Amino acid sequence: MPEIINLYCDESCHLENDGMPIMGFGALRCPAAHLTTVTQALAALKEKHRARGELKWEKVSPSRLAFYEELIDWFFADPQLRFRGWLVEHKERLAHDYFNAGSHDSFYYKMFYYLLEPLIRRPQPDQSERTYRVYLDVKDTRSRIKVRELTEVLRNKKHDWDGTLISRVQSTHADEVQVMQLTDFLLGALTYRNRPAAQQSAAKLACVRRIEQRTGYPLKGGTPPWVEKYNFYTFTPSEVPQ
């Protein structure tokens, strides 16, 4: 049996005209064999801190800061979990008519391709077989076609003609998958660090600083490609040729 690697994906500030200058995409890598352990650990942390409901970045508050700081420390202590982020800056410069056939949706899934492609790796000769399952947060009722296109592009890139390396790419509801909620939180810290500074939350900034301390890198610009625990890249839109 091949090792199953799950990639839980989410996005932030992804709407085209939401007034935010950035947008973000994130993926949490978790071996399927480790999923029960992670789910139980998250439940235990929530119970310890009496943190009810869905785990989301937007819920970070001073009264729950101890919970979120321990959550960050737990993530960095678990060697099975890895996060990769893809940040788009200067969203207002996006020229979909020129680069994306006029479609913000095409750009949206193109960014997911760039996020996911480095995470999907064929095993080395001395490693066991593996297969990847990708879970995307449900975007809208039309996303099924784009998800299918994303699957085809990823498989073509990896020469995965029979779908054994990438066995599944599907949409799911984040509120039903606790591990995907962790993606929301880790990505939320990245996008928050790169938002305009006005009216920022002290509790959220404390979480950002905690992650920066644990990674050794600021949550701006990007991390070196060899950093695997919390890796991210910043994409700058190209100028339209005159």
BARO-627934 format. One record per residue: residue in three letters; x, y, z of N, C-alpha, C, CB in turn. Coordinates in Angstrom, 3 decimals, m for minus. Glycine has a CB too. Layout:
# BARO-627934
     r       n.c1       n.c2       n.c3      ca.c1      ca.c2      ca.c3       c.c1       c.c2       c.c3      cb.c1      cb.c2      cb.c3
   ala          X          Y          Z          X          Y          Z          X          Y          Z          X          Y          Z
...
***
This chain:
# BARO-627934
     r       n.c1       n.c2       n.c3      ca.c1      ca.c2      ca.c3       c.c1       c.c2       c.c3      cb.c1      cb.c2      cb.c3
   met      0.840     m1.201      0.000      0.000      0.000      0.000      0.878      1.255      0.000     m0.952      0.003      1.229
   pro      0.615      2.200     m0.899      1.400      3.435     m0.897      1.050      4.312      0.305      1.171      4.214     m2.199
   glu      2.009      5.122      0.725      1.743      6.108      1.770      0.824      7.185      1.197      3.074      6.735      2.311
   ile     m0.208      7.556      1.942     m1.149      8.587      1.501     m0.791      9.904      2.180     m2.623      8.180      1.821
   ile     m0.560     10.939      1.370     m0.274     12.283      1.875     m1.464     13.177      1.556      1.045     12.859      1.252
   asn     m2.077     13.747      2.573     m3.184     14.681      2.378     m2.667     16.115      2.358     m4.243     14.509      3.483
   leu     m3.189     16.909      1.437     m2.877     18.334      1.346     m4.181     19.112      1.513     m2.174     18.684     m0.021
   tyr     m4.299     19.829      2.624     m5.522     20.566      2.952     m5.319     22.042      2.609     m5.899     20.391      4.463
   cys     m6.122     22.552      1.691     m5.888     23.877      1.115     m6.980     24.873      1.501     m5.797     23.778     m0.399
   asp     m6.575     26.130      1.560     m7.519     27.206      1.859     m7.014     28.469      1.187     m7.687     27.416      3.403
   glu     m7.837     29.493      1.178     m7.461     30.766      0.581     m7.947     31.902      1.463     m8.034     30.900     m0.845
   ser     m7.370     33.084      1.271     m7.719     34.250      2.083     m7.691     35.490      1.203     m6.747     34.408      3.291
   cys     m8.656     36.385      1.413     m8.734     37.642      0.648     m8.722     37.365     m0.855     m7.560     38.578      1.021
   his     m9.432     36.311     m1.277     m9.338     35.873     m2.666    m10.345     36.542     m3.595     m9.520     34.396     m2.732
   leu    m11.288     37.297     m3.047    m12.276     37.946     m3.903    m11.619     39.073     m4.691    m13.457     38.486     m3.066
   glu    m12.075     39.256     m5.905    m11.406     40.178     m6.824    m11.508     41.631     m6.382    m11.986     40.035     m8.207
   asn    m12.650     42.032     m5.837    m12.873     43.441     m5.505    m13.227     43.624     m4.036    m13.979     44.021     m6.379
   asp    m12.442     42.999     m3.150    m12.726     43.100     m1.716    m11.968     44.239     m1.041    m12.385     41.796     m1.033
   gly    m11.227     45.029     m1.823    m10.513     46.169     m1.272     m9.189     45.837     m0.623    m11.361     46.840     m0.293
   met     m8.816     44.567     m0.553     m7.548     44.165      0.042     m6.466     44.114     m1.035     m7.682     42.792      0.746
   pro     m5.253     44.590     m0.729     m4.187     44.602     m1.741     m3.483     43.265     m1.914     m3.173     45.639     m1.387
   ile     m3.819     42.288     m1.086     m3.151     40.990     m1.153     m4.191     39.870     m1.182     m2.188     40.807      0.047
   met     m3.742     38.691     m1.588     m4.545     37.484     m1.454     m3.590     36.346     m1.136     m5.384     37.191     m2.753
   gly     m4.088     35.325     m0.459     m3.203     34.253     m0.031     m3.802     32.879     m0.253     m2.858     34.423      1.416
   phe     m2.919     31.918     m0.450     m3.296     30.514     m0.611     m2.391     29.686      0.291     m3.183     30.051     m2.111
   gly     m2.936     28.646      0.900     m2.132     27.837      1.808     m2.487     26.372      1.715     m2.303     28.313      3.226
   ala     m1.506     25.526      2.030     m1.718     24.077      2.034     m1.003     23.475      3.234     m1.213     23.429      0.710
   leu     m1.702     22.650      3.960     m1.132     21.915      5.088     m0.902     20.475      4.655     m2.065     21.982      6.342
   arg      0.324     20.010      4.809      0.686     18.633      4.451      0.574     17.758      5.691      2.131     18.561      3.852
   cys     m0.219     16.695      5.593     m0.416     15.782      6.720     m0.552     14.357      6.199     m1.666     16.183      7.550
   pro      0.345     13.448      6.566      0.164     12.048      6.176     m1.170     11.520      6.695      1.327     11.181      6.706
   ala     m1.874     10.770      5.871     m3.184     10.247      6.269     m3.091      9.386      7.518     m3.798      9.443      5.135
   ala     m1.976      8.673      7.671     m1.806      7.808      8.843     m1.682      8.610     10.133     m0.579      6.927      8.669
   his     m1.393      9.901     10.002     m1.212     10.769     11.172     m2.459     11.599     11.460     m0.016     11.694     10.962
   leu     m3.474     11.489     10.617     m4.637     12.369     10.705     m5.391     12.212     12.018     m5.572     12.102      9.551
   thr     m5.595     10.987     12.471     m6.318     10.773     13.725     m5.573     11.396     14.893     m6.530      9.278     13.975
   thr     m4.259     11.252     14.919     m3.445     11.852     15.981     m3.603     13.363     15.995     m1.968     11.481     15.806
   val     m3.562     13.975     14.814     m3.694     15.430     14.706     m5.081     15.876     15.153     m3.427     15.892     13.262
   thr     m6.106     15.191     14.692     m7.478     15.551     15.055     m7.694     15.457     16.561     m8.477     14.649     14.325
   gln     m7.162     14.405     17.173     m7.295     14.240     18.621     m6.514     15.309     19.377     m6.818     12.852     19.043
   ala     m5.337     15.659     18.883     m4.534     16.694     19.536     m5.230     18.049     19.470     m3.144     16.784     18.889
   leu     m5.827     18.365     18.320     m6.569     19.617     18.196     m7.759     19.643     19.148     m7.044     19.816     16.754
   ala     m8.465     18.530     19.234     m9.616     18.454     20.140     m9.182     18.624     21.590    m10.351     17.119     19.965
   ala     m8.038     18.030     21.952     m7.538     18.147     23.325     m7.134     19.580     23.642     m6.348     17.208     23.543
   leu     m6.506     20.260     22.682     m6.135     21.662     22.890     m7.374     22.532     23.065     m5.292     22.176     21.714
   lys     m8.373     22.297     22.246     m9.613     23.062     22.367    m10.269     22.835     23.725    m10.584     22.685     21.246
   glu    m10.274     21.591     24.161    m10.880     21.266     25.452    m10.099     21.909     26.587    m10.949     19.747     25.651
   lys     m8.787     21.861     26.518     m7.946     22.443     27.562     m8.223     23.929     27.732     m6.472     22.222     27.240
   his     m8.391     24.633     26.608     m8.574     26.084     26.647    m10.042     26.493     26.501     m7.752     26.736     25.550
   arg    m10.930     25.505     26.493    m12.365     25.767     26.344    m12.644     26.615     25.104    m12.914     26.470     27.596
   ala    m11.964     26.276     24.039    m12.126     26.979     22.762    m13.173     26.248     21.936    m10.771     27.072     21.985
   arg    m14.375     26.754     21.949    m15.485     26.090     21.274    m15.565     26.517     19.808    m16.808     26.400     21.989
   gly    m16.210     25.687     19.022    m16.511     26.051     17.648    m15.347     25.864     16.697    m16.961     27.458     17.595
   glu    m15.511     26.451     15.523    m14.561     26.283     14.434    m13.270     27.049     14.705    m15.180     26.743     13.117
   leu    m12.155     26.437     14.364    m10.849     27.075     14.490    m10.630     27.972     13.280     m9.711     26.015     14.615
   lys    m10.596     29.295     13.498    m10.433     30.230     12.389     m9.572     31.401     12.821    m11.799     30.725     11.881
   trp     m8.788     31.922     11.890     m7.940     33.070     12.182     m8.766     34.270     12.628     m7.106     33.435     10.961
   glu     m9.907     34.477     12.008    m10.712     35.660     12.330    m11.225     35.636     13.768    m11.887     35.766     11.370
   lys    m11.167     34.466     14.430    m11.632     34.355     15.809    m10.533     34.628     16.837    m12.204     32.983     16.040
   val     m9.302     34.886     16.397     m8.216     35.166     17.341     m8.558     36.410     18.153     m6.861     35.354     16.595
   ser     m8.460     36.290     19.479     m8.807     37.394     20.375     m7.922     37.329     21.614    m10.314     37.344     20.770
   pro     m7.815     38.431     22.368     m6.982     38.414     23.579     m7.379     37.328     24.569     m7.050     39.752     24.263
   ser     m8.664     37.045     24.687     m9.111     36.047     25.662     m8.716     34.625     25.267    m10.615     36.127     25.829
   arg     m8.376     34.413     24.008     m7.998     33.086     23.519     m6.529     33.035     23.083     m8.900     32.682     22.352
   leu     m5.748     34.053     23.444     m4.368     34.120     22.964     m3.539     32.931     23.431     m3.719     35.409     23.426
   ala     m3.711     32.507     24.679     m2.937     31.366     25.192     m3.211     30.108     24.369     m3.273     31.110     26.677
   phe     m4.461     29.929     23.956     m4.816     28.780     23.119     m4.091     28.830     21.784     m6.328     28.731     22.891
   tyr     m4.114     29.983     21.135     m3.508     30.079     19.810     m1.986     29.990     19.879     m3.920     31.381     19.138
   glu     m1.390     30.528     20.922      0.066     30.404     21.058      0.472     28.948     21.294      0.574     31.289     22.214
   glu     m0.301     28.228     22.087      0.003     26.810     22.283     m0.261     26.020     21.005     m0.828     26.235     23.445
   leu     m1.260     26.420     20.243     m1.531     25.788     18.955     m0.330     25.942     18.019     m2.794     26.395     18.312
   ile      0.242     27.128     17.978      1.425     27.374     17.143      2.589     26.499     17.591      1.829     28.863     17.196
   asp      2.834     26.462     18.887      3.936     25.641     19.407      3.716     24.163     19.096      4.085     25.840     20.926
   trp      2.478     23.712     19.210      2.163     22.312     18.894      2.434     22.011     17.425      0.694     21.999     19.231
   phe      2.018     22.910     16.532      2.267     22.708     15.103      3.760     22.572     14.823      1.681     23.870     14.288
   phe      4.554     23.457     15.387      5.992     23.418     15.114      6.674     22.220     15.771      6.647     24.702     15.593
   ala      6.068     21.659     16.789      6.650     20.490     17.464      6.296     19.177     16.772      6.185     20.440     18.908
   asp      5.300     19.196     15.899      4.867     17.969     15.228      5.630     17.814     13.909      3.326     17.986     14.975
   pro      6.539     16.862     13.807      7.371     16.734     12.599      6.608     16.265     11.368      8.493     15.781     12.862
   gln      5.388     15.777     11.550      4.616     15.265     10.419      3.870     16.363      9.655      3.629     14.233     10.905
   leu      3.723     17.526     10.273      2.940     18.600      9.669      3.843     19.640      9.016      2.049     19.264     10.718
   arg      3.451     20.080      7.824      4.169     21.148      7.124      3.149     22.082      6.483      5.146     20.566      6.049
   phe      3.524     23.356      6.389      2.643     24.351      5.770      3.394     25.067      4.656      2.125     25.372      6.824
   arg      2.688     25.302      3.556      3.240     26.132      2.479      2.214     27.192      2.113      3.620     25.270      1.227
   gly      2.687     28.432      2.009      1.815     29.537      1.642      2.248     30.173      0.330      1.794     30.579      2.744
   trp      1.290     30.768     m0.347      1.544     31.478     m1.607      0.808     32.809     m1.517      1.071     30.634     m2.873
   leu      1.571     33.896     m1.411      1.002     35.225     m1.205      1.058     36.014     m2.508      1.752     35.980     m0.079
   val     m0.042     36.635     m2.871     m0.105     37.504     m4.046     m0.190     38.941     m3.555     m1.328     37.144     m4.969
   glu      0.801     39.750     m3.909      0.774     41.159     m3.510      0.307     42.032     m4.679      2.175     41.614     m3.022
   his     m0.068     43.268     m4.365     m0.533     44.225     m5.381     m1.655     43.619     m6.233      0.644     44.662     m6.288
   lys     m2.663     43.114     m5.538     m3.779     42.474     m6.243     m4.449     43.423     m7.231     m4.810     41.964     m5.242
   glu     m4.379     44.716     m6.944     m5.028     45.681     m7.821     m4.357     45.748     m9.199     m5.019     47.057     m7.173
   arg     m3.144     45.216     m9.319     m2.437     45.240    m10.601     m2.797     44.059    m11.507     m0.944     45.250    m10.358
   leu     m3.547     43.115    m10.999     m3.853     41.926    m11.797     m4.559     42.315    m13.093     m4.722     40.943    m10.991
   ala     m4.036     41.833    m14.200     m4.582     42.147    m15.525     m5.123     40.859    m16.139     m3.492     42.800    m16.453
   his     m6.301     40.453    m15.700     m6.845     39.173    m16.143     m7.131     39.151    m17.641     m8.112     38.860    m15.378
   asp     m7.510     40.286    m18.213     m7.796     40.313    m19.648     m6.558     39.954    m20.462     m8.315     41.692    m20.063
   tyr     m5.393     40.330    m19.966     m4.148     40.076    m20.706     m3.556     38.710    m20.380     m3.124     41.163    m20.400
   phe     m3.546     38.333    m19.080     m2.819     37.141    m18.653     m3.698     35.910    m18.407     m2.066     37.452    m17.412
   asn     m4.977     36.109    m18.117     m5.801     34.989    m17.656     m7.106     34.839    m18.426     m6.106     35.154    m16.197
   ala     m7.061     35.221    m19.707     m8.244     35.098    m20.574     m9.466     35.779    m19.967     m8.557     33.624    m20.839
   gly     m9.222     36.865    m19.219    m10.315     37.627    m18.636    m10.969     37.005    m17.432    m11.327     37.853    m19.643
   ser    m10.355     35.975    m16.856    m11.013     35.209    m15.792    m10.241     35.268    m14.479    m11.181     33.758    m16.219
   his    m10.876     35.822    m13.448    m10.287     35.777    m12.110    m10.249     34.342    m11.599    m11.079     36.674    m11.136
   asp    m11.240     33.538    m11.960    m11.249     32.133    m11.550    m10.040     31.387    m12.102    m12.537     31.453    m12.011
   ser     m9.672     31.658    m13.349     m8.496     31.001    m13.930     m7.244     31.361    m13.153     m8.330     31.390    m15.408
   phe     m7.123     32.629    m12.781     m5.978     33.052    m11.981     m5.983     32.356    m10.623     m5.984     34.579    m11.797
   tyr     m7.151     32.262    m10.021     m7.319     31.631     m8.707     m6.765     30.204     m8.716     m8.811     31.620     m8.300
   tyr     m7.145     29.414     m9.699     m6.680     28.023     m9.742     m5.243     27.918    m10.239     m7.593     27.191    m10.633
   lys     m4.794     28.896    m11.008     m3.383     28.925    m11.405     m2.497     29.104    m10.171     m3.123     30.064    m12.431
   met     m2.937     29.933     m9.233     m2.169     30.125     m8.007     m2.148     28.844     m7.170     m2.753     31.286     m7.187
   phe     m3.248     28.110     m7.158     m3.249     26.827     m6.450     m2.266     25.848     m7.092     m4.665     26.223     m6.437
   tyr     m2.135     25.902     m8.400     m1.152     25.045     m9.067      0.255     25.373     m8.565     m1.231     25.216    m10.609
   tyr      0.612     26.652     m8.540      1.950     27.049     m8.084      2.163     26.714     m6.609      2.165     28.549     m8.313
   leu      1.102     26.786     m5.827      1.191     26.410     m4.415      1.481     24.919     m4.257     m0.105     26.771     m3.685
   leu      0.764     24.103     m5.009      0.784     22.658     m4.785      1.918     21.931     m5.498     m0.512     22.075     m5.219
   glu      2.321     22.412     m6.650      3.269     21.649     m7.473      4.547     21.251     m6.727      3.640     22.458     m8.692
   pro      5.176     22.161     m5.943      6.394     21.745     m5.234      6.144     20.743     m4.109      7.080     22.952     m4.668
   leu      4.911     20.661     m3.623      4.602     19.758     m2.512      4.395     18.317     m2.966      3.365     20.241     m1.786
   ile      4.120     18.143     m4.237      3.828     16.806     m4.767      5.104     16.241     m5.378      2.671     16.852     m5.829
   arg      5.684     15.281     m4.705      6.992     14.756     m5.101      6.926     13.242     m5.274      8.067     15.130     m4.060
   arg      7.538     12.784     m6.324      7.674     11.338     m6.487      8.698     10.819     m5.485      8.091     10.975     m7.943
   pro      8.488      9.624     m4.949      9.436      9.084     m3.971     10.785      8.757     m4.602      8.860      7.837     m3.317
   gln     11.836      8.866     m3.799     13.164      8.453     m4.230     13.210      6.923     m4.306     14.259      8.998     m3.261
   pro     14.217      6.377     m5.008     14.295      4.909     m5.146     14.303      4.152     m3.825     15.527      4.546     m5.910
   asp     14.851      4.787     m2.775     14.921      4.105     m1.480     13.706      4.386     m0.599     16.180      4.517     m0.749
   gln     12.694      5.080     m1.144     11.495      5.410     m0.383     10.314      4.570     m0.862     11.171      6.910     m0.507
   ser      9.335      4.412      0.036      8.131      3.663     m0.322      7.256      4.482     m1.269      7.336      3.276      0.943
   glu      6.346      3.823     m1.958      5.426      4.500     m2.864      4.511      5.438     m2.077      4.592      3.472     m3.660
   arg      4.067      6.497     m2.748      3.145      7.426     m2.085      2.125      7.940     m3.087      3.913      8.607     m1.443
   thr      1.020      8.420     m2.557     m0.005      9.046     m3.375     m0.544     10.260     m2.631     m1.146      8.043     m3.713
   tyr     m0.956     11.276     m3.370     m1.405     12.534     m2.774     m2.906     12.714     m2.985     m0.632     13.728     m3.374
   arg     m3.550     13.209     m1.931     m4.953     13.587     m1.995     m5.061     15.062     m1.620     m5.829     12.695     m1.052
   val     m5.638     15.846     m2.511     m5.720     17.295     m2.338     m7.159     17.681     m2.020     m5.218     18.041     m3.608
   tyr     m7.325     18.456     m0.951     m8.652     18.913     m0.533     m8.687     20.437     m0.574     m9.003     18.389      0.897
   leu     m9.576     20.990     m1.385     m9.748     22.432     m1.522    m11.034     22.857     m0.837     m9.760     22.851     m3.009
   asp    m11.006     24.033     m0.223    m12.232     24.573      0.354    m13.224     24.872     m0.771    m11.937     25.856      1.193
   val    m14.483     24.565     m0.542    m15.505     24.808     m1.562    m15.576     26.298     m1.863    m16.892     24.276     m1.101
   lys    m15.440     26.659     m3.137    m15.465     28.063     m3.536    m16.864     28.485     m3.974    m14.462     28.314     m4.664
   asp    m17.419     27.775     m4.929    m18.774     28.062     m5.391    m19.276     26.849     m6.166    m18.817     29.359     m6.276
   thr    m20.485     26.949     m6.674    m21.095     25.803     m7.359    m20.450     25.526     m8.711    m22.583     26.041     m7.546
   arg    m19.649     26.469     m9.230    m19.032     26.280    m10.542    m17.612     25.741    m10.446    m19.026     27.585    m11.301
   ser    m17.138     25.488     m9.240    m15.727     25.153     m9.060    m15.362     23.766     m9.566    m15.368     25.258     m7.615
   arg    m16.345     22.908     m9.804    m16.045     21.527    m10.173    m15.217     21.445    m11.454    m17.336     20.740    m10.342
   ile    m15.550     22.272    m12.452    m14.815     22.238    m13.720    m13.378     22.682    m13.507    m15.498     23.133    m14.773
   lys    m13.171     23.747    m12.736    m11.819     24.245    m12.490    m11.003     23.249    m11.674    m11.873     25.592    m11.769
   val    m11.638     22.567    m10.744    m10.932     21.545     m9.963    m10.473     20.420    m10.883    m11.840     20.986     m8.832
   arg    m11.318     20.046    m11.816    m10.939     19.007    m12.774     m9.765     19.473    m13.639    m12.142     18.628    m13.664
   glu     m9.788     20.742    m14.061     m8.683     21.275    m14.859     m7.393     21.317    m14.045     m9.025     22.679    m15.379
   leu     m7.492     21.707    m12.776     m6.319     21.732    m11.900     m5.735     20.331    m11.759     m6.687     22.301    m10.513
   thr     m6.597     19.346    m11.602     m6.144     17.958    m11.496     m5.366     17.549    m12.738     m7.336     17.014    m11.286
   glu     m5.904     17.870    m13.911     m5.257     17.484    m15.164     m3.898     18.157    m15.323     m6.153     17.835    m16.350
   val     m3.821     19.443    m14.975     m2.556     20.167    m15.130     m1.498     19.618    m14.180     m2.760     21.671    m14.882
   leu     m1.875     19.351    m12.940     m0.924     18.791    m11.979     m0.445     17.407    m12.422     m1.563     18.708    m10.584
   arg     m1.361     16.578    m12.873     m0.977     15.232    m13.311     m0.083     15.288    m14.542     m2.223     14.389    m13.607
   asn     m0.378     16.197    m15.461      0.478     16.333    m16.644      1.882     16.779    m16.257     m0.133     17.330    m17.637
   lys      1.967     17.729    m15.348      3.268     18.220    m14.905      4.094     17.102    m14.284      3.094     19.360    m13.904
   lys      3.457     16.233    m13.530      4.158     15.151    m12.829      4.215     13.852    m13.648      3.477     14.880    m11.493
   his      3.752     13.914    m14.912      3.718     12.708    m15.765      2.951     11.576    m15.075      5.160     12.241    m16.105
   asp      1.892     11.974    m14.398      1.083     11.020    m13.634     m0.097     10.582    m14.492      0.590     11.645    m12.285
   trp      0.196      9.847    m15.549     m0.820      9.538    m16.545     m1.932      8.647    m15.998     m0.179      8.875    m17.734
   asp     m1.609      7.809    m15.013     m2.613      6.876    m14.492     m3.223      7.316    m13.162     m1.997      5.516    m14.326
   gly     m2.848      8.511    m12.677     m3.442      9.021    m11.444     m3.017      8.286    m10.193     m4.909      8.971    m11.548
   thr     m1.869      7.638    m10.225     m1.403      6.936     m9.025     m0.671      7.869     m8.073     m0.492      5.781     m9.411
   leu     m0.021      8.916     m8.604      0.676      9.867     m7.729     m0.313     10.859     m7.117      1.774     10.623     m8.514
   ile     m1.185     11.408     m7.943     m2.220     12.345     m7.473     m3.554     11.624     m7.627     m2.201     13.725     m8.286
   ser     m3.972     10.966     m6.587     m5.150     10.104     m6.691     m6.460     10.855     m6.525     m5.074      9.014     m5.667
   arg     m6.389     12.067     m5.947     m7.650     12.777     m5.678     m7.389     14.273     m5.553     m8.324     12.239     m4.386
   val     m8.236     15.079     m6.210     m8.313     16.524     m5.983     m9.794     16.838     m5.892     m7.591     17.366     m7.135
   gln    m10.243     17.317     m4.748    m11.682     17.527     m4.568    m11.951     18.719     m3.661    m12.339     16.270     m3.989
   ser    m13.151     19.261     m3.794    m13.602     20.339     m2.916    m14.285     19.745     m1.694    m14.562     21.300     m3.664
   thr    m14.114     20.410     m0.564    m14.774     19.982      0.661    m15.068     21.216      1.501    m13.899     18.959      1.452
   his    m15.869     21.066      2.526    m16.241     22.194      3.379    m15.281     22.278      4.564    m17.709     22.055      3.872
   ala    m14.601     23.422      4.694    m13.597     23.579      5.747    m14.192     23.415      7.135    m12.934     24.934      5.635
   asp    m15.455     23.809      7.302    m16.044     23.708      8.638    m16.284     22.258      9.050    m17.354     24.479      8.690
   glu    m16.116     21.325      8.115    m16.302     19.912      8.423    m14.980     19.175      8.636    m17.081     19.246      7.315
   val    m13.843     19.847      8.382    m12.529     19.200      8.454    m11.628     20.027      9.366    m11.891     19.045      7.030
   gln    m11.353     19.522     10.567    m10.585     20.294     11.538     m9.187     20.630     11.039    m10.489     19.536     12.837
   val     m8.561     19.710     10.318     m7.201     19.969      9.854     m7.184     21.114      8.846     m6.595     18.703      9.230
   met     m8.222     21.232      8.030     m8.300     22.345      7.092     m8.465     23.669      7.835     m9.463     22.137      6.110
   gln     m9.084     23.627      8.996     m9.201     24.835      9.812     m7.832     25.299     10.299    m10.131     24.586     11.008
   leu     m6.913     24.360     10.517     m5.546     24.732     10.878     m4.871     25.457      9.718     m4.731     23.485     11.280
   thr     m5.167     25.040      8.488     m4.660     25.760      7.313     m5.151     27.196      7.325     m5.095     25.059      6.008
   asp     m6.431     27.382      7.616     m7.019     28.723      7.696     m6.251     29.590      8.682     m8.499     28.642      8.104
   phe     m5.917     29.029      9.826     m5.222     29.790     10.864     m3.803     30.163     10.429     m5.175     28.985     12.167
   leu     m3.047     29.203      9.929     m1.659     29.459      9.544     m1.576     30.415      8.356     m0.952     28.146      9.206
   leu     m2.499     30.277      7.409     m2.542     31.204      6.285     m3.007     32.578      6.730     m3.455     30.672      5.190
   gly     m3.949     32.612      7.660     m4.438     33.893      8.157     m3.339     34.744      8.749     m5.506     33.674      9.183
   ala     m2.402     34.112      9.460     m1.276     34.855     10.031     m0.420     35.471      8.934     m0.419     33.940     10.916
   leu     m0.202     34.721      7.857      0.620     35.215      6.750     m0.030     36.403      6.055      0.872     34.101      5.741
   thr     m1.305     36.289      5.727     m1.969     37.392      5.041     m2.136     38.599      5.962     m3.331     36.942      4.514
   tyr     m2.361     38.346      7.254     m2.526     39.456      8.199     m1.249     40.283      8.297     m2.919     38.928      9.588
   arg     m0.111     39.595      8.303      1.190     40.286      8.389      1.424     41.187      7.189      2.332     39.270      8.498
   asn      0.764     40.908      6.085      0.992     41.654      4.852     m0.160     42.580      4.488      1.237     40.702      3.725
   arg     m1.110     42.745      5.400     m2.208     43.676      5.195     m1.795     45.078      5.617     m3.451     43.226      5.971
   pro     m2.577     46.105      5.231     m2.319     47.455      5.741     m2.326     47.474      7.257     m3.356     48.443      5.201
   ala     m1.525     48.350      7.854     m1.286     48.318      9.296     m2.424     48.902     10.135     m0.030     49.057      9.602
   ala     m3.369     49.584      9.529     m4.406     50.271     10.300     m5.269     49.290     11.087     m5.286     51.104      9.373
   gln     m5.542     49.647     12.331     m6.483     48.918     13.192     m6.144     47.432     13.309     m7.897     49.074     12.660
   gln     m4.887     47.132     13.570     m4.495     45.735     13.730     m4.698     45.283     15.168     m3.036     45.534     13.311
   ser     m4.955     44.003     15.324     m5.243     43.396     16.618     m3.956     42.992     17.321     m6.159     42.182     16.450
   ala     m3.836     43.354     18.597     m2.647     42.987     19.366     m2.522     41.471     19.495     m2.691     43.630     20.757
   ala     m3.641     40.772     19.658     m3.606     39.313     19.788     m3.146     38.660     18.489     m4.989     38.776     20.185
   lys     m3.637     39.151     17.366     m3.225     38.581     16.084     m1.757     38.884     15.799     m4.106     39.121     14.950
   leu     m1.303     40.073     16.146      0.113     40.398     15.967      0.990     39.524     16.851      0.365     41.876     16.275
   ala      0.503     39.178     18.034      1.260     38.285     18.919      1.404     36.904     18.282      0.567     38.168     20.301
   cys      0.359     36.436     17.621      0.441     35.144     16.919      1.422     35.219     15.757     m0.949     34.716     16.406
   val      1.391     36.314     15.019      2.342     36.500     13.918      3.770     36.461     14.441      2.079     37.834     13.186
   arg      4.033     37.184     15.518      5.387     37.207     16.094      5.805     35.818     16.574      5.457     38.210     17.264
   arg      4.847     35.078     17.114      5.165     33.727     17.595      5.621     32.840     16.430      3.934     33.096     18.304
   ile      4.918     32.920     15.324      5.302     32.141     14.145      6.658     32.601     13.621      4.233     32.264     13.039
   glu      6.880     33.906     13.588      8.166     34.418     13.114      9.310     33.955     14.014      8.137     35.950     13.047
   gln      9.071     33.910     15.306     10.094     33.414     16.228     10.388     31.939     15.978      9.652     33.622     17.681
   arg      9.357     31.157     15.730      9.544     29.719     15.536     10.198     29.399     14.190      8.205     29.004     15.640
   thr      9.900     30.198     13.171     10.503     29.950     11.860     11.881     30.581     11.728      9.599     30.475     10.766
   gly     12.093     31.691     12.430     13.338     32.434     12.258     13.306     33.365     11.060     14.489     31.480     12.118
   tyr     12.130     33.535     10.451     11.988     34.399      9.279     10.767     35.299      9.461     11.861     33.554      7.975
   pro     10.838     36.553      8.973      9.647     37.399      8.998      8.619     36.879      8.000     10.010     38.867      8.685
   leu      7.360     37.116      8.283      6.299     36.681      7.377      6.084     37.716      6.277      4.988     36.440      8.150
   lys      7.167     38.108      5.668      7.150     39.034      4.532      8.199     38.583      3.528      7.413     40.509      4.991
   gly      7.900     38.746      2.267      8.866     38.411      1.228      8.823     36.945      0.848     10.253     38.774      1.676
   gly      9.278     36.089      1.746      9.295     34.657      1.473     10.374     33.966      2.275      9.501     34.397     m0.008
   thr     10.327     32.663      2.302     11.344     31.860      2.973     12.208     31.187      1.913     10.695     30.802      3.922
   pro     13.428     30.772      2.262     14.237     30.001      1.314     13.508     28.717      0.919     15.622     29.668      1.921
   pro     13.740     28.228     m0.288     12.999     27.042     m0.754     13.258     25.788      0.062     13.342     26.764     m2.182
   trp     14.398     25.743      0.763     14.696     24.540      1.550     13.987     24.512      2.905     16.186     24.431      1.766
   val     13.353     25.613      3.289     12.584     25.626      4.532     11.274     24.878      4.289     12.314     27.095      5.024
   glu     11.015     23.843      5.051      9.850     22.996      4.793      8.741     23.139      5.834     10.279     21.564      4.729
   lys      9.072     23.499      7.053      8.052     23.512      8.104      6.984     24.569      7.851      8.700     23.752      9.457
   tyr      7.412     25.805      7.636      6.496     26.902      7.308      7.158     27.665      6.168      6.200     27.847      8.569
   asn      6.773     27.317      4.968      7.385     27.861      3.756      6.375     28.756      3.051      7.871     26.721      2.809
   phe      6.842     29.876      2.503      5.929     30.679      1.691      6.700     31.482      0.655      5.099     31.616      2.578
   tyr      5.969     31.887     m0.374      6.530     32.635     m1.500      5.592     33.793     m1.799      6.727     31.720     m2.766
   thr      6.159     34.932     m2.188      5.350     36.089     m2.555      5.402     36.299     m4.062      5.832     37.355     m1.814
   phe      4.239     36.304     m4.680      4.098     36.487     m6.125      3.725     37.936     m6.410      3.028     35.516     m6.714
   thr      4.459     38.569     m7.326      4.168     39.935     m7.741      3.654     39.920     m9.171      5.423     40.838     m7.615
   pro      2.463     40.436     m9.430      1.922     40.414    m10.794      2.825     41.148    m11.778      0.531     41.032    m10.818
   ser      2.917     40.609    m12.990      3.709     41.242    m14.042      2.982     42.467    m14.584      4.000     40.245    m15.181
   glu      3.771     43.404    m15.056      3.194     44.574    m15.713      2.722     44.185    m17.115      4.227     45.739    m15.781
   val      1.647     44.790    m17.558      1.165     44.554    m18.914      2.102     45.243    m19.898     m0.296     45.064    m19.087
   pro      2.636     44.521    m20.884      3.527     45.153    m21.872      2.814     46.289    m22.602      4.032     44.109    m22.890
   gln      3.536     47.354    m22.792      2.970     48.520    m23.482      3.160     48.399    m24.998      3.624     49.824    m22.964
***
